[in-house]
Structures are given as structure tokens and as C-alpha cells.
Amino acid sequence: LAIVDYALRRRFRFITLEPCFNVKFSTFLHDRGLTLDFVQEIKSRINLLNIRIREDKNLGPGFQIGHSYFCIEFRGSERKWFEDIVKYEIGPLLEEYWFDDLDKAENAVSRLMP
């Protein structure tokens, strides 16, 4: 399998895209109905998580959480919307990242929750 992987990889160009929770991200969420204060809270929590992921010797920058998790439609309570994203999308991903240390994954999820 590894030989096939290398055979495929050498046929493509790879460009690193860093997560960017900037003004455009804030405007995008605010335009969809989230308060600016809550958007700032999301950015702060995700940025702290990404620092932990970047500094993890088994993960690194390529495993950071990006903005795509927050492109789903927002309805109802902004906190419930965010909690669902964490519970059903980011949480399971963190459990895969830290499959050998589920306490670390659970701790990261609990830090994300508002």
C-alpha cells in the first residue's frame, strides 16, 4: 500500500494551506446570524486547539482544524450549532487523532464546548 501511495503522491503538487480564522471568517459567520462575540469565542477556542495539535509530536500543522467545519447552515441557537459541530464532527476527528490517548481527546472536546 505504501508503494502505491508514493506512486500517486509523486504525480501531484502539494500546497500547504494554513487555517485562517480572520476577518473574512468572522464576517462570513456574522452574516449568517452569529453574534460577533460568539464568533470571537469560536476563533479563540479553535486557535487554542490548533496550537495543541501543531505542537503534538505525532500530529503537527497538517492536522489543524480549518474553517470548513463552520460552513454548515446555522439555525437556532448559536451555542447548540457550535456544540453539534464539536460533538459530531470535530470530536470524532480528535478521537481518531488521539486514539491512543482518549483522555487527551476528551479534554480537547471539553475545552471547545462553550
mmCIF file of the C-alpha atoms, coordinates in Angstrom:
data_MODEL
# 
_entry.id   MODEL 
# 
loop_
_atom_site.group_PDB 
_atom_site.id 
_atom_site.type_symbol 
_atom_site.label_atom_id 
_atom_site.label_alt_id 
_atom_site.label_comp_id 
_atom_site.label_asym_id 
_atom_site.label_entity_id 
_atom_site.label_seq_id 
_atom_site.pdbx_PDB_ins_code 
_atom_site.Cartn_x 
_atom_site.Cartn_y 
_atom_site.Cartn_z 
_atom_site.occupancy 
_atom_site.B_iso_or_equiv 
_atom_site.pdbx_formal_charge 
_atom_site.auth_seq_id 
_atom_site.auth_comp_id 
_atom_site.auth_asym_id 
_atom_site.auth_atom_id 
_atom_site.pdbx_PDB_model_num 
ATOM 1   C CA . LEU A 1 1   ? 0.000   0.000  0.000  1.00 0.00 ? 1   LEU A CA 1 
ATOM 2   C CA . ALA A 1 2   ? 2.817   2.415  0.817  1.00 0.00 ? 2   ALA A CA 1 
ATOM 3   C CA . ILE A 1 3   ? 4.363   1.916  -2.636 1.00 0.00 ? 3   ILE A CA 1 
ATOM 4   C CA . VAL A 1 4   ? 1.065   2.817  -4.285 1.00 0.00 ? 4   VAL A CA 1 
ATOM 5   C CA . ASP A 1 5   ? 0.798   5.857  -2.034 1.00 0.00 ? 5   ASP A CA 1 
ATOM 6   C CA . TYR A 1 6   ? 4.220   7.144  -3.114 1.00 0.00 ? 6   TYR A CA 1 
ATOM 7   C CA . ALA A 1 7   ? 3.434   6.405  -6.748 1.00 0.00 ? 7   ALA A CA 1 
ATOM 8   C CA . LEU A 1 8   ? 0.311   8.551  -6.515 1.00 0.00 ? 8   LEU A CA 1 
ATOM 9   C CA . ARG A 1 9   ? 1.889   11.310 -4.441 1.00 0.00 ? 9   ARG A CA 1 
ATOM 10  C CA . ARG A 1 10  ? 4.682   11.990 -6.889 1.00 0.00 ? 10  ARG A CA 1 
ATOM 11  C CA . ARG A 1 11  ? 2.097   12.814 -9.557 1.00 0.00 ? 11  ARG A CA 1 
ATOM 12  C CA . PHE A 1 12  ? 0.645   15.754 -7.657 1.00 0.00 ? 12  PHE A CA 1 
ATOM 13  C CA . ARG A 1 13  ? 1.761   19.112 -6.387 1.00 0.00 ? 13  ARG A CA 1 
ATOM 14  C CA . PHE A 1 14  ? 1.112   19.816 -2.719 1.00 0.00 ? 14  PHE A CA 1 
ATOM 15  C CA . ILE A 1 15  ? 0.374   23.278 -1.403 1.00 0.00 ? 15  ILE A CA 1 
ATOM 16  C CA . THR A 1 16  ? 0.148   23.959 2.326  1.00 0.00 ? 16  THR A CA 1 
ATOM 17  C CA . LEU A 1 17  ? -2.928  25.922 3.379  1.00 0.00 ? 17  LEU A CA 1 
ATOM 18  C CA . GLU A 1 18  ? -2.935  27.087 6.965  1.00 0.00 ? 18  GLU A CA 1 
ATOM 19  C CA . PRO A 1 19  ? -6.219  27.567 8.835  1.00 0.00 ? 19  PRO A CA 1 
ATOM 20  C CA . CYS A 1 20  ? -7.089  31.238 8.736  1.00 0.00 ? 20  CYS A CA 1 
ATOM 21  C CA . PHE A 1 21  ? -9.725  32.468 11.149 1.00 0.00 ? 21  PHE A CA 1 
ATOM 22  C CA . ASN A 1 22  ? -9.557  36.086 10.054 1.00 0.00 ? 22  ASN A CA 1 
ATOM 23  C CA . VAL A 1 23  ? -11.960 38.980 9.392  1.00 0.00 ? 23  VAL A CA 1 
ATOM 24  C CA . LYS A 1 24  ? -13.453 37.202 6.362  1.00 0.00 ? 24  LYS A CA 1 
ATOM 25  C CA . PHE A 1 25  ? -14.264 34.203 8.547  1.00 0.00 ? 25  PHE A CA 1 
ATOM 26  C CA . SER A 1 26  ? -15.855 36.452 11.170 1.00 0.00 ? 26  SER A CA 1 
ATOM 27  C CA . THR A 1 27  ? -17.882 38.296 8.539  1.00 0.00 ? 27  THR A CA 1 
ATOM 28  C CA . PHE A 1 28  ? -19.000 35.023 6.969  1.00 0.00 ? 28  PHE A CA 1 
ATOM 29  C CA . LEU A 1 29  ? -20.403 33.707 10.266 1.00 0.00 ? 29  LEU A CA 1 
ATOM 30  C CA . HIS A 1 30  ? -21.819 37.065 11.341 1.00 0.00 ? 30  HIS A CA 1 
ATOM 31  C CA . ASP A 1 31  ? -23.644 37.428 8.006  1.00 0.00 ? 31  ASP A CA 1 
ATOM 32  C CA . ARG A 1 32  ? -25.275 34.073 8.719  1.00 0.00 ? 32  ARG A CA 1 
ATOM 33  C CA . GLY A 1 33  ? -26.623 35.214 12.078 1.00 0.00 ? 33  GLY A CA 1 
ATOM 34  C CA . LEU A 1 34  ? -23.953 34.526 14.696 1.00 0.00 ? 34  LEU A CA 1 
ATOM 35  C CA . THR A 1 35  ? -23.046 37.309 17.105 1.00 0.00 ? 35  THR A CA 1 
ATOM 36  C CA . LEU A 1 36  ? -19.578 38.780 16.769 1.00 0.00 ? 36  LEU A CA 1 
ATOM 37  C CA . ASP A 1 37  ? -18.836 37.921 20.413 1.00 0.00 ? 37  ASP A CA 1 
ATOM 38  C CA . PHE A 1 38  ? -19.605 34.254 19.818 1.00 0.00 ? 38  PHE A CA 1 
ATOM 39  C CA . VAL A 1 39  ? -17.602 34.225 16.579 1.00 0.00 ? 39  VAL A CA 1 
ATOM 40  C CA . GLN A 1 40  ? -14.644 35.550 18.558 1.00 0.00 ? 40  GLN A CA 1 
ATOM 41  C CA . GLU A 1 41  ? -15.171 32.801 21.137 1.00 0.00 ? 41  GLU A CA 1 
ATOM 42  C CA . ILE A 1 42  ? -15.160 30.152 18.386 1.00 0.00 ? 42  ILE A CA 1 
ATOM 43  C CA . LYS A 1 43  ? -11.974 31.581 16.889 1.00 0.00 ? 43  LYS A CA 1 
ATOM 44  C CA . SER A 1 44  ? -10.261 31.656 20.262 1.00 0.00 ? 44  SER A CA 1 
ATOM 45  C CA . ARG A 1 45  ? -11.212 28.070 21.134 1.00 0.00 ? 45  ARG A CA 1 
ATOM 46  C CA . ILE A 1 46  ? -10.214 26.669 17.728 1.00 0.00 ? 46  ILE A CA 1 
ATOM 47  C CA . ASN A 1 47  ? -6.938  28.594 17.693 1.00 0.00 ? 47  ASN A CA 1 
ATOM 48  C CA . LEU A 1 48  ? -6.024  27.157 21.118 1.00 0.00 ? 48  LEU A CA 1 
ATOM 49  C CA . LEU A 1 49  ? -6.885  23.658 19.891 1.00 0.00 ? 49  LEU A CA 1 
ATOM 50  C CA . ASN A 1 50  ? -4.769  24.184 16.776 1.00 0.00 ? 50  ASN A CA 1 
ATOM 51  C CA . ILE A 1 51  ? -1.807  25.193 18.917 1.00 0.00 ? 51  ILE A CA 1 
ATOM 52  C CA . ARG A 1 52  ? -2.116  21.880 20.813 1.00 0.00 ? 52  ARG A CA 1 
ATOM 53  C CA . ILE A 1 53  ? -2.385  19.967 17.531 1.00 0.00 ? 53  ILE A CA 1 
ATOM 54  C CA . ARG A 1 54  ? 0.581   21.793 15.953 1.00 0.00 ? 54  ARG A CA 1 
ATOM 55  C CA . GLU A 1 55  ? 2.761   21.150 18.987 1.00 0.00 ? 55  GLU A CA 1 
ATOM 56  C CA . ASP A 1 56  ? 1.820   17.463 19.259 1.00 0.00 ? 56  ASP A CA 1 
ATOM 57  C CA . LYS A 1 57  ? 4.843   15.423 18.134 1.00 0.00 ? 57  LYS A CA 1 
ATOM 58  C CA . ASN A 1 58  ? 2.562   12.825 16.499 1.00 0.00 ? 58  ASN A CA 1 
ATOM 59  C CA . LEU A 1 59  ? 0.410   15.338 14.611 1.00 0.00 ? 59  LEU A CA 1 
ATOM 60  C CA . GLY A 1 60  ? 1.752   18.749 13.605 1.00 0.00 ? 60  GLY A CA 1 
ATOM 61  C CA . PRO A 1 61  ? 0.499   21.574 11.387 1.00 0.00 ? 61  PRO A CA 1 
ATOM 62  C CA . GLY A 1 62  ? -1.071  19.333 8.751  1.00 0.00 ? 62  GLY A CA 1 
ATOM 63  C CA . PHE A 1 63  ? -3.697  18.140 11.248 1.00 0.00 ? 63  PHE A CA 1 
ATOM 64  C CA . GLN A 1 64  ? -5.060  21.524 12.306 1.00 0.00 ? 64  GLN A CA 1 
ATOM 65  C CA . ILE A 1 65  ? -8.776  22.258 12.262 1.00 0.00 ? 65  ILE A CA 1 
ATOM 66  C CA . GLY A 1 66  ? -9.855  24.562 9.440  1.00 0.00 ? 66  GLY A CA 1 
ATOM 67  C CA . HIS A 1 67  ? -12.837 26.742 8.663  1.00 0.00 ? 67  HIS A CA 1 
ATOM 68  C CA . SER A 1 68  ? -14.748 24.159 6.618  1.00 0.00 ? 68  SER A CA 1 
ATOM 69  C CA . TYR A 1 69  ? -16.352 22.713 9.752  1.00 0.00 ? 69  TYR A CA 1 
ATOM 70  C CA . PHE A 1 70  ? -18.196 26.006 10.188 1.00 0.00 ? 70  PHE A CA 1 
ATOM 71  C CA . CYS A 1 71  ? -19.638 26.335 6.691  1.00 0.00 ? 71  CYS A CA 1 
ATOM 72  C CA . ILE A 1 72  ? -22.742 24.329 7.523  1.00 0.00 ? 72  ILE A CA 1 
ATOM 73  C CA . GLU A 1 73  ? -26.026 26.181 7.768  1.00 0.00 ? 73  GLU A CA 1 
ATOM 74  C CA . PHE A 1 74  ? -26.751 27.944 11.019 1.00 0.00 ? 74  PHE A CA 1 
ATOM 75  C CA . ARG A 1 75  ? -30.230 27.760 12.529 1.00 0.00 ? 75  ARG A CA 1 
ATOM 76  C CA . GLY A 1 76  ? -31.499 28.284 16.045 1.00 0.00 ? 76  GLY A CA 1 
ATOM 77  C CA . SER A 1 77  ? -29.131 28.685 18.958 1.00 0.00 ? 77  SER A CA 1 
ATOM 78  C CA . GLU A 1 78  ? -25.559 29.533 18.020 1.00 0.00 ? 78  GLU A CA 1 
ATOM 79  C CA . ARG A 1 79  ? -24.269 27.572 21.013 1.00 0.00 ? 79  ARG A CA 1 
ATOM 80  C CA . LYS A 1 80  ? -26.249 24.468 20.011 1.00 0.00 ? 80  LYS A CA 1 
ATOM 81  C CA . TRP A 1 81  ? -24.978 24.847 16.430 1.00 0.00 ? 81  TRP A CA 1 
ATOM 82  C CA . PHE A 1 82  ? -21.375 25.001 17.648 1.00 0.00 ? 82  PHE A CA 1 
ATOM 83  C CA . GLU A 1 83  ? -21.850 22.159 20.150 1.00 0.00 ? 83  GLU A CA 1 
ATOM 84  C CA . ASP A 1 84  ? -23.226 19.935 17.361 1.00 0.00 ? 84  ASP A CA 1 
ATOM 85  C CA . ILE A 1 85  ? -20.191 20.689 15.191 1.00 0.00 ? 85  ILE A CA 1 
ATOM 86  C CA . VAL A 1 86  ? -17.874 19.792 18.060 1.00 0.00 ? 86  VAL A CA 1 
ATOM 87  C CA . LYS A 1 87  ? -19.862 16.712 19.105 1.00 0.00 ? 87  LYS A CA 1 
ATOM 88  C CA . TYR A 1 88  ? -20.452 15.180 15.673 1.00 0.00 ? 88  TYR A CA 1 
ATOM 89  C CA . GLU A 1 89  ? -17.568 16.425 13.537 1.00 0.00 ? 89  GLU A CA 1 
ATOM 90  C CA . ILE A 1 90  ? -14.538 17.758 15.412 1.00 0.00 ? 90  ILE A CA 1 
ATOM 91  C CA . GLY A 1 91  ? -14.840 15.458 18.440 1.00 0.00 ? 91  GLY A CA 1 
ATOM 92  C CA . PRO A 1 92  ? -14.745 12.214 16.433 1.00 0.00 ? 92  PRO A CA 1 
ATOM 93  C CA . LEU A 1 93  ? -11.792 13.575 14.457 1.00 0.00 ? 93  LEU A CA 1 
ATOM 94  C CA . LEU A 1 94  ? -9.911  14.312 17.677 1.00 0.00 ? 94  LEU A CA 1 
ATOM 95  C CA . GLU A 1 95  ? -10.673 10.796 18.902 1.00 0.00 ? 95  GLU A CA 1 
ATOM 96  C CA . GLU A 1 96  ? -9.012  9.484  15.735 1.00 0.00 ? 96  GLU A CA 1 
ATOM 97  C CA . TYR A 1 97  ? -6.039  11.810 16.189 1.00 0.00 ? 97  TYR A CA 1 
ATOM 98  C CA . TRP A 1 98  ? -5.521  10.711 19.787 1.00 0.00 ? 98  TRP A CA 1 
ATOM 99  C CA . PHE A 1 99  ? -6.871  7.151  19.565 1.00 0.00 ? 99  PHE A CA 1 
ATOM 100 C CA . ASP A 1 100 ? -4.127  6.024  21.934 1.00 0.00 ? 100 ASP A CA 1 
ATOM 101 C CA . ASP A 1 101 ? -4.948  8.732  24.489 1.00 0.00 ? 101 ASP A CA 1 
ATOM 102 C CA . LEU A 1 102 ? -8.709  9.229  24.632 1.00 0.00 ? 102 LEU A CA 1 
ATOM 103 C CA . ASP A 1 103 ? -8.377  11.379 27.753 1.00 0.00 ? 103 ASP A CA 1 
ATOM 104 C CA . LYS A 1 104 ? -6.486  13.909 25.653 1.00 0.00 ? 104 LYS A CA 1 
ATOM 105 C CA . ALA A 1 105 ? -9.261  13.876 23.032 1.00 0.00 ? 105 ALA A CA 1 
ATOM 106 C CA . GLU A 1 106 ? -12.000 14.214 25.658 1.00 0.00 ? 106 GLU A CA 1 
ATOM 107 C CA . ASN A 1 107 ? -10.124 17.060 27.308 1.00 0.00 ? 107 ASN A CA 1 
ATOM 108 C CA . ALA A 1 108 ? -9.782  18.880 23.985 1.00 0.00 ? 108 ALA A CA 1 
ATOM 109 C CA . VAL A 1 109 ? -13.500 18.442 23.283 1.00 0.00 ? 109 VAL A CA 1 
ATOM 110 C CA . SER A 1 110 ? -14.480 19.728 26.715 1.00 0.00 ? 110 SER A CA 1 
ATOM 111 C CA . ARG A 1 111 ? -12.274 22.810 26.211 1.00 0.00 ? 111 ARG A CA 1 
ATOM 112 C CA . LEU A 1 112 ? -14.072 23.513 22.940 1.00 0.00 ? 112 LEU A CA 1 
ATOM 113 C CA . MET A 1 113 ? -17.539 23.434 24.489 1.00 0.00 ? 113 MET A CA 1 
ATOM 114 C CA . PRO A 1 114 ? -18.931 26.843 25.443 1.00 0.00 ? 114 PRO A CA 1 
# 
